[in-house]
Amino acid sequence: MRNRIKELRKDRQWSQAVLADKLDVSRQTVNAIEGGRYDPSLPLAFKLARLFGRPIEDIFDD
């Protein structure tokens, strides 16, 4: 699944480690999601949407 997480993270000048801390996941998880190697769980997807202030559909594209 494609996503805009890297773009949104960079807009805020956050490192992967900072985003990981905000989400309570590992930096490796953020890296895997950004690279499309891992699809986040629904609760994590909602957490990302709230954190970036966007609907899930604006962040993820199947």
PyMOL Python script that loads the backbone (N, CA, C, O; Angstrom):
from pymol import cmd

cmd.read_pdbstr("""\
ATOM      1  N   MET A   1       0.837  -1.175   0.000  1.00  0.00           N
ATOM      2  CA  MET A   1       0.000   0.000   0.000  1.00  0.00           C
ATOM      3  C   MET A   1       0.888   1.246   0.000  1.00  0.00           C
ATOM      4  O   MET A   1       1.792   1.381   0.824  1.00  0.00           O
ATOM      5  N   ARG A   2       0.614   2.142  -0.930  1.00  0.00           N
ATOM      6  CA  ARG A   2       1.389   3.383  -0.982  1.00  0.00           C
ATOM      7  C   ARG A   2       0.903   4.332   0.106  1.00  0.00           C
ATOM      8  O   ARG A   2      -0.249   4.276   0.538  1.00  0.00           O
ATOM      9  N   ASN A   3       1.817   5.213   0.542  1.00  0.00           N
ATOM     10  CA  ASN A   3       1.425   6.181   1.556  1.00  0.00           C
ATOM     11  C   ASN A   3       2.257   7.453   1.416  1.00  0.00           C
ATOM     12  O   ASN A   3       3.250   7.490   0.691  1.00  0.00           O
ATOM     13  N   ARG A   4       1.825   8.493   2.129  1.00  0.00           N
ATOM     14  CA  ARG A   4       2.488   9.798   2.092  1.00  0.00           C
ATOM     15  C   ARG A   4       3.195  10.108   3.416  1.00  0.00           C
ATOM     16  O   ARG A   4       3.481  11.270   3.705  1.00  0.00           O
ATOM     17  N   ILE A   5       3.474   9.098   4.206  1.00  0.00           N
ATOM     18  CA  ILE A   5       4.018   9.331   5.542  1.00  0.00           C
ATOM     19  C   ILE A   5       5.374  10.029   5.486  1.00  0.00           C
ATOM     20  O   ILE A   5       5.614  10.970   6.241  1.00  0.00           O
ATOM     21  N   LYS A   6       6.252   9.586   4.613  1.00  0.00           N
ATOM     22  CA  LYS A   6       7.576  10.211   4.525  1.00  0.00           C
ATOM     23  C   LYS A   6       7.449  11.699   4.196  1.00  0.00           C
ATOM     24  O   LYS A   6       8.101  12.537   4.818  1.00  0.00           O
ATOM     25  N   GLU A   7       6.614  12.012   3.225  1.00  0.00           N
ATOM     26  CA  GLU A   7       6.388  13.404   2.823  1.00  0.00           C
ATOM     27  C   GLU A   7       5.828  14.232   3.994  1.00  0.00           C
ATOM     28  O   GLU A   7       6.303  15.337   4.257  1.00  0.00           O
ATOM     29  N   LEU A   8       4.827  13.699   4.686  1.00  0.00           N
ATOM     30  CA  LEU A   8       4.222  14.416   5.809  1.00  0.00           C
ATOM     31  C   LEU A   8       5.213  14.585   6.957  1.00  0.00           C
ATOM     32  O   LEU A   8       5.254  15.627   7.611  1.00  0.00           O
ATOM     33  N   ARG A   9       6.004  13.551   7.189  1.00  0.00           N
ATOM     34  CA  ARG A   9       7.016  13.607   8.257  1.00  0.00           C
ATOM     35  C   ARG A   9       8.056  14.667   7.939  1.00  0.00           C
ATOM     36  O   ARG A   9       8.428  15.457   8.807  1.00  0.00           O
ATOM     37  N   LYS A  10       8.525  14.689   6.704  1.00  0.00           N
ATOM     38  CA  LYS A  10       9.551  15.669   6.314  1.00  0.00           C
ATOM     39  C   LYS A  10       9.017  17.094   6.337  1.00  0.00           C
ATOM     40  O   LYS A  10       9.758  18.027   6.645  1.00  0.00           O
ATOM     41  N   ASP A  11       7.733  17.274   6.013  1.00  0.00           N
ATOM     42  CA  ASP A  11       7.117  18.600   6.091  1.00  0.00           C
ATOM     43  C   ASP A  11       7.215  19.175   7.507  1.00  0.00           C
ATOM     44  O   ASP A  11       7.316  20.387   7.696  1.00  0.00           O
ATOM     45  N   ARG A  12       7.182  18.288   8.481  1.00  0.00           N
ATOM     46  CA  ARG A  12       7.275  18.704   9.893  1.00  0.00           C
ATOM     47  C   ARG A  12       8.703  18.667  10.422  1.00  0.00           C
ATOM     48  O   ARG A  12       8.962  18.972  11.586  1.00  0.00           O
ATOM     49  N   GLN A  13       9.620  18.288   9.540  1.00  0.00           N
ATOM     50  CA  GLN A  13      11.046  18.182   9.886  1.00  0.00           C
ATOM     51  C   GLN A  13      11.279  17.226  11.060  1.00  0.00           C
ATOM     52  O   GLN A  13      12.098  17.481  11.942  1.00  0.00           O
ATOM     53  N   TRP A  14      10.529  16.115  11.039  1.00  0.00           N
ATOM     54  CA  TRP A  14      10.698  15.063  12.035  1.00  0.00           C
ATOM     55  C   TRP A  14      11.567  13.966  11.443  1.00  0.00           C
ATOM     56  O   TRP A  14      11.456  13.643  10.260  1.00  0.00           O
ATOM     57  N   SER A  15      12.421  13.403  12.261  1.00  0.00           N
ATOM     58  CA  SER A  15      13.165  12.213  11.854  1.00  0.00           C
ATOM     59  C   SER A  15      12.246  11.001  12.011  1.00  0.00           C
ATOM     60  O   SER A  15      11.172  11.095  12.605  1.00  0.00           O
ATOM     61  N   GLN A  16      12.678   9.879  11.478  1.00  0.00           N
ATOM     62  CA  GLN A  16      11.906   8.650  11.682  1.00  0.00           C
ATOM     63  C   GLN A  16      11.837   8.314  13.165  1.00  0.00           C
ATOM     64  O   GLN A  16      10.819   7.812  13.642  1.00  0.00           O
ATOM     65  N   ALA A  17      12.908   8.587  13.892  1.00  0.00           N
ATOM     66  CA  ALA A  17      12.934   8.294  15.330  1.00  0.00           C
ATOM     67  C   ALA A  17      11.919   9.148  16.083  1.00  0.00           C
ATOM     68  O   ALA A  17      11.261   8.659  17.001  1.00  0.00           O
ATOM     69  N   VAL A  18      11.785  10.417  15.707  1.00  0.00           N
ATOM     70  CA  VAL A  18      10.818  11.301  16.365  1.00  0.00           C
ATOM     71  C   VAL A  18       9.399  10.807  16.097  1.00  0.00           C
ATOM     72  O   VAL A  18       8.583  10.730  17.016  1.00  0.00           O
ATOM     73  N   LEU A  19       9.104  10.474  14.848  1.00  0.00           N
ATOM     74  CA  LEU A  19       7.777   9.959  14.516  1.00  0.00           C
ATOM     75  C   LEU A  19       7.516   8.652  15.264  1.00  0.00           C
ATOM     76  O   LEU A  19       6.421   8.444  15.787  1.00  0.00           O
ATOM     77  N   ALA A  20       8.498   7.788  15.315  1.00  0.00           N
ATOM     78  CA  ALA A  20       8.350   6.520  16.029  1.00  0.00           C
ATOM     79  C   ALA A  20       8.012   6.759  17.497  1.00  0.00           C
ATOM     80  O   ALA A  20       7.148   6.080  18.052  1.00  0.00           O
ATOM     81  N   ASP A  21       8.680   7.708  18.123  1.00  0.00           N
ATOM     82  CA  ASP A  21       8.387   8.031  19.529  1.00  0.00           C
ATOM     83  C   ASP A  21       6.950   8.519  19.688  1.00  0.00           C
ATOM     84  O   ASP A  21       6.262   8.136  20.634  1.00  0.00           O
ATOM     85  N   LYS A  22       6.504   9.351  18.776  1.00  0.00           N
ATOM     86  CA  LYS A  22       5.141   9.883  18.846  1.00  0.00           C
ATOM     87  C   LYS A  22       4.094   8.783  18.669  1.00  0.00           C
ATOM     88  O   LYS A  22       2.995   8.868  19.215  1.00  0.00           O
ATOM     89  N   LEU A  23       4.446   7.752  17.903  1.00  0.00           N
ATOM     90  CA  LEU A  23       3.523   6.651  17.628  1.00  0.00           C
ATOM     91  C   LEU A  23       3.695   5.482  18.588  1.00  0.00           C
ATOM     92  O   LEU A  23       2.879   4.560  18.608  1.00  0.00           O
ATOM     93  N   ASP A  24       4.763   5.525  19.386  1.00  0.00           N
ATOM     94  CA  ASP A  24       5.104   4.434  20.307  1.00  0.00           C
ATOM     95  C   ASP A  24       5.384   3.137  19.542  1.00  0.00           C
ATOM     96  O   ASP A  24       4.915   2.061  19.914  1.00  0.00           O
ATOM     97  N   VAL A  25       6.160   3.272  18.465  1.00  0.00           N
ATOM     98  CA  VAL A  25       6.632   2.117  17.697  1.00  0.00           C
ATOM     99  C   VAL A  25       8.138   2.295  17.483  1.00  0.00           C
ATOM    100  O   VAL A  25       8.700   3.323  17.861  1.00  0.00           O
ATOM    101  N   SER A  26       8.783   1.312  16.888  1.00  0.00           N
ATOM    102  CA  SER A  26      10.219   1.420  16.625  1.00  0.00           C
ATOM    103  C   SER A  26      10.481   2.241  15.363  1.00  0.00           C
ATOM    104  O   SER A  26       9.601   2.387  14.515  1.00  0.00           O
ATOM    105  N   ARG A  27      11.685   2.768  15.247  1.00  0.00           N
ATOM    106  CA  ARG A  27      12.082   3.493  14.044  1.00  0.00           C
ATOM    107  C   ARG A  27      12.036   2.553  12.846  1.00  0.00           C
ATOM    108  O   ARG A  27      11.702   2.973  11.739  1.00  0.00           O
ATOM    109  N   GLN A  28      12.367   1.293  13.062  1.00  0.00           N
ATOM    110  CA  GLN A  28      12.338   0.311  11.976  1.00  0.00           C
ATOM    111  C   GLN A  28      10.913   0.123  11.444  1.00  0.00           C
ATOM    112  O   GLN A  28      10.717  -0.097  10.249  1.00  0.00           O
ATOM    113  N   THR A  29       9.928   0.209  12.332  1.00  0.00           N
ATOM    114  CA  THR A  29       8.531   0.104  11.904  1.00  0.00           C
ATOM    115  C   THR A  29       8.164   1.278  11.012  1.00  0.00           C
ATOM    116  O   THR A  29       7.531   1.095   9.972  1.00  0.00           O
ATOM    117  N   VAL A  30       8.560   2.489  11.413  1.00  0.00           N
ATOM    118  CA  VAL A  30       8.294   3.675  10.594  1.00  0.00           C
ATOM    119  C   VAL A  30       8.967   3.516   9.234  1.00  0.00           C
ATOM    120  O   VAL A  30       8.364   3.810   8.202  1.00  0.00           O
ATOM    121  N   ASN A  31      10.211   3.053   9.232  1.00  0.00           N
ATOM    122  CA  ASN A  31      10.940   2.857   7.984  1.00  0.00           C
ATOM    123  C   ASN A  31      10.218   1.852   7.085  1.00  0.00           C
ATOM    124  O   ASN A  31      10.099   2.073   5.880  1.00  0.00           O
ATOM    125  N   ALA A  32       9.742   0.758   7.660  1.00  0.00           N
ATOM    126  CA  ALA A  32       9.055  -0.273   6.884  1.00  0.00           C
ATOM    127  C   ALA A  32       7.719   0.236   6.329  1.00  0.00           C
ATOM    128  O   ALA A  32       7.352  -0.094   5.202  1.00  0.00           O
ATOM    129  N   ILE A  33       6.998   1.033   7.109  1.00  0.00           N
ATOM    130  CA  ILE A  33       5.731   1.593   6.629  1.00  0.00           C
ATOM    131  C   ILE A  33       5.998   2.571   5.495  1.00  0.00           C
ATOM    132  O   ILE A  33       5.333   2.521   4.460  1.00  0.00           O
ATOM    133  N   GLU A  34       6.966   3.460   5.685  1.00  0.00           N
ATOM    134  CA  GLU A  34       7.297   4.425   4.633  1.00  0.00           C
ATOM    135  C   GLU A  34       7.725   3.735   3.348  1.00  0.00           C
ATOM    136  O   GLU A  34       7.400   4.196   2.254  1.00  0.00           O
ATOM    137  N   GLY A  35       8.441   2.646   3.474  1.00  0.00           N
ATOM    138  CA  GLY A  35       8.933   1.924   2.303  1.00  0.00           C
ATOM    139  C   GLY A  35       7.918   0.983   1.686  1.00  0.00           C
ATOM    140  O   GLY A  35       8.210   0.334   0.681  1.00  0.00           O
ATOM    141  N   GLY A  36       6.723   0.896   2.273  1.00  0.00           N
ATOM    142  CA  GLY A  36       5.685   0.039   1.733  1.00  0.00           C
ATOM    143  C   GLY A  36       5.896  -1.431   2.000  1.00  0.00           C
ATOM    144  O   GLY A  36       5.239  -2.275   1.390  1.00  0.00           O
ATOM    145  N   ARG A  37       6.819  -1.756   2.919  1.00  0.00           N
ATOM    146  CA  ARG A  37       7.091  -3.156   3.244  1.00  0.00           C
ATOM    147  C   ARG A  37       6.207  -3.671   4.375  1.00  0.00           C
ATOM    148  O   ARG A  37       6.188  -4.868   4.664  1.00  0.00           O
ATOM    149  N   TYR A  38       5.481  -2.763   5.007  1.00  0.00           N
ATOM    150  CA  TYR A  38       4.628  -3.127   6.141  1.00  0.00           C
ATOM    151  C   TYR A  38       3.401  -2.235   6.116  1.00  0.00           C
ATOM    152  O   TYR A  38       3.519  -1.012   6.044  1.00  0.00           O
ATOM    153  N   ASP A  39       2.222  -2.843   6.175  1.00  0.00           N
ATOM    154  CA  ASP A  39       0.975  -2.087   6.273  1.00  0.00           C
ATOM    155  C   ASP A  39       0.621  -1.968   7.752  1.00  0.00           C
ATOM    156  O   ASP A  39       0.544  -2.978   8.451  1.00  0.00           O
ATOM    157  N   PRO A  40       0.406  -0.754   8.230  1.00  0.00           N
ATOM    158  CA  PRO A  40       0.104  -0.586   9.650  1.00  0.00           C
ATOM    159  C   PRO A  40      -1.253  -1.169  10.011  1.00  0.00           C
ATOM    160  O   PRO A  40      -2.139  -1.299   9.166  1.00  0.00           O
ATOM    161  N   SER A  41      -1.393  -1.514  11.277  1.00  0.00           N
ATOM    162  CA  SER A  41      -2.690  -1.959  11.773  1.00  0.00           C
ATOM    163  C   SER A  41      -3.670  -0.789  11.680  1.00  0.00           C
ATOM    164  O   SER A  41      -3.258   0.363  11.549  1.00  0.00           O
ATOM    165  N   LEU A  42      -4.936  -1.085  11.747  1.00  0.00           N
ATOM    166  CA  LEU A  42      -5.945  -0.035  11.685  1.00  0.00           C
ATOM    167  C   LEU A  42      -5.783   0.976  12.830  1.00  0.00           C
ATOM    168  O   LEU A  42      -5.867   2.180  12.584  1.00  0.00           O
ATOM    169  N   PRO A  43      -5.551   0.524  14.079  1.00  0.00           N
ATOM    170  CA  PRO A  43      -5.339   1.503  15.152  1.00  0.00           C
ATOM    171  C   PRO A  43      -4.121   2.402  14.886  1.00  0.00           C
ATOM    172  O   PRO A  43      -4.163   3.595  15.186  1.00  0.00           O
ATOM    173  N   LEU A  44      -3.055   1.851  14.338  1.00  0.00           N
ATOM    174  CA  LEU A  44      -1.873   2.658  14.038  1.00  0.00           C
ATOM    175  C   LEU A  44      -2.158   3.619  12.888  1.00  0.00           C
ATOM    176  O   LEU A  44      -1.676   4.752  12.902  1.00  0.00           O
ATOM    177  N   ALA A  45      -2.922   3.193  11.905  1.00  0.00           N
ATOM    178  CA  ALA A  45      -3.295   4.075  10.796  1.00  0.00           C
ATOM    179  C   ALA A  45      -4.125   5.256  11.306  1.00  0.00           C
ATOM    180  O   ALA A  45      -3.923   6.391  10.873  1.00  0.00           O
ATOM    181  N   PHE A  46      -5.056   4.991  12.222  1.00  0.00           N
ATOM    182  CA  PHE A  46      -5.838   6.075  12.810  1.00  0.00           C
ATOM    183  C   PHE A  46      -4.956   7.016  13.625  1.00  0.00           C
ATOM    184  O   PHE A  46      -5.157   8.230  13.613  1.00  0.00           O
ATOM    185  N   LYS A  47      -3.992   6.457  14.323  1.00  0.00           N
ATOM    186  CA  LYS A  47      -3.060   7.275  15.108  1.00  0.00           C
ATOM    187  C   LYS A  47      -2.258   8.197  14.187  1.00  0.00           C
ATOM    188  O   LYS A  47      -2.062   9.373  14.494  1.00  0.00           O
ATOM    189  N   LEU A  48      -1.803   7.662  13.070  1.00  0.00           N
ATOM    190  CA  LEU A  48      -1.081   8.467  12.084  1.00  0.00           C
ATOM    191  C   LEU A  48      -1.971   9.586  11.547  1.00  0.00           C
ATOM    192  O   LEU A  48      -1.531  10.729  11.430  1.00  0.00           O
ATOM    193  N   ALA A  49      -3.205   9.260  11.226  1.00  0.00           N
ATOM    194  CA  ALA A  49      -4.138  10.254  10.696  1.00  0.00           C
ATOM    195  C   ALA A  49      -4.364  11.376  11.699  1.00  0.00           C
ATOM    196  O   ALA A  49      -4.359  12.551  11.332  1.00  0.00           O
ATOM    197  N   ARG A  50      -4.563  11.018  12.962  1.00  0.00           N
ATOM    198  CA  ARG A  50      -4.757  12.044  13.993  1.00  0.00           C
ATOM    199  C   ARG A  50      -3.504  12.892  14.160  1.00  0.00           C
ATOM    200  O   ARG A  50      -3.586  14.115  14.278  1.00  0.00           O
ATOM    201  N   LEU A  51      -2.356  12.249  14.171  1.00  0.00           N
ATOM    202  CA  LEU A  51      -1.094  12.959  14.371  1.00  0.00           C
ATOM    203  C   LEU A  51      -0.848  13.980  13.263  1.00  0.00           C
ATOM    204  O   LEU A  51      -0.389  15.090  13.534  1.00  0.00           O
ATOM    205  N   PHE A  52      -1.150  13.615  12.024  1.00  0.00           N
ATOM    206  CA  PHE A  52      -0.937  14.512  10.896  1.00  0.00           C
ATOM    207  C   PHE A  52      -2.156  15.386  10.596  1.00  0.00           C
ATOM    208  O   PHE A  52      -2.090  16.259   9.731  1.00  0.00           O
ATOM    209  N   GLY A  53      -3.267  15.161  11.303  1.00  0.00           N
ATOM    210  CA  GLY A  53      -4.458  15.972  11.112  1.00  0.00           C
ATOM    211  C   GLY A  53      -5.088  15.816   9.747  1.00  0.00           C
ATOM    212  O   GLY A  53      -5.590  16.775   9.161  1.00  0.00           O
ATOM    213  N   ARG A  54      -5.053  14.578   9.243  1.00  0.00           N
ATOM    214  CA  ARG A  54      -5.606  14.303   7.907  1.00  0.00           C
ATOM    215  C   ARG A  54      -6.447  13.037   7.950  1.00  0.00           C
ATOM    216  O   ARG A  54      -6.234  12.178   8.806  1.00  0.00           O
ATOM    217  N   PRO A  55      -7.401  12.916   7.031  1.00  0.00           N
ATOM    218  CA  PRO A  55      -8.146  11.652   6.934  1.00  0.00           C
ATOM    219  C   PRO A  55      -7.214  10.530   6.460  1.00  0.00           C
ATOM    220  O   PRO A  55      -6.241  10.774   5.747  1.00  0.00           O
ATOM    221  N   ILE A  56      -7.524   9.336   6.858  1.00  0.00           N
ATOM    222  CA  ILE A  56      -6.708   8.175   6.462  1.00  0.00           C
ATOM    223  C   ILE A  56      -6.557   8.104   4.944  1.00  0.00           C
ATOM    224  O   ILE A  56      -5.490   7.759   4.438  1.00  0.00           O
ATOM    225  N   GLU A  57      -7.630   8.433   4.219  1.00  0.00           N
ATOM    226  CA  GLU A  57      -7.601   8.360   2.753  1.00  0.00           C
ATOM    227  C   GLU A  57      -6.577   9.309   2.152  1.00  0.00           C
ATOM    228  O   GLU A  57      -6.098   9.068   1.043  1.00  0.00           O
ATOM    229  N   ASP A  58      -6.227  10.389   2.859  1.00  0.00           N
ATOM    230  CA  ASP A  58      -5.219  11.317   2.365  1.00  0.00           C
ATOM    231  C   ASP A  58      -3.798  10.795   2.582  1.00  0.00           C
ATOM    232  O   ASP A  58      -2.853  11.266   1.948  1.00  0.00           O
ATOM    233  N   ILE A  59      -3.657   9.822   3.480  1.00  0.00           N
ATOM    234  CA  ILE A  59      -2.331   9.306   3.810  1.00  0.00           C
ATOM    235  C   ILE A  59      -2.032   7.996   3.087  1.00  0.00           C
ATOM    236  O   ILE A  59      -0.912   7.778   2.625  1.00  0.00           O
ATOM    237  N   PHE A  60      -3.034   7.127   2.991  1.00  0.00           N
ATOM    238  CA  PHE A  60      -2.842   5.811   2.393  1.00  0.00           C
ATOM    239  C   PHE A  60      -3.631   5.661   1.108  1.00  0.00           C
ATOM    240  O   PHE A  60      -4.758   6.143   0.995  1.00  0.00           O
ATOM    241  N   ASP A  61      -3.023   4.982   0.134  1.00  0.00           N
ATOM    242  CA  ASP A  61      -3.658   4.744  -1.150  1.00  0.00           C
ATOM    243  C   ASP A  61      -3.416   3.297  -1.537  1.00  0.00           C
ATOM    244  O   ASP A  61      -2.273   2.857  -1.661  1.00  0.00           O
ATOM    245  N   ASP A  62      -4.506   2.560  -1.727  1.00  0.00           N
ATOM    246  CA  ASP A  62      -4.340   1.154  -2.106  1.00  0.00           C
ATOM    247  C   ASP A  62      -4.156   1.052  -3.593  1.00  0.00           C
ATOM    248  O   ASP A  62      -3.999  -0.049  -4.122  1.00  0.00           O
TER     249      ASP A  62
END
""", "prot")
cmd.dss("prot")
cmd.show_as("cartoon", "prot")
cmd.util.cbc("prot")
cmd.orient("prot")
